[in-house]
């Protein structure tokens, strides 16, 4: 199971998670062209190694293990995965 970035990230995009991810699975990074054009950051479920480093540094508590994602944010599982299907 991957980690998922949910609604609290929308409009925040603080990117602490990007800095601590050991496998570079959170995008767009602040130095990528898409950063200004998206409303949140996304975790690639295929690359995520479930280490939890991202969740521990998120200032808005927007990152959850998929199995612990609150019911009202379950749609973000697909939203995160779809970002990487471009």
PyMOL commands that set and color helices and strands:
alter all, ss='L'
color gray80, all
select helices_A, chain A and resi 7-9+16-20+33-37+53-57+66-68+71-73+75-83
alter helices_A, ss='H'
color red, helices_A
select strands_A, chain A and resi 3-5+26-27+42-43+63-65
alter strands_A, ss='S'
color yellow, strands_A
deselect
rebuild
show_as cartoon
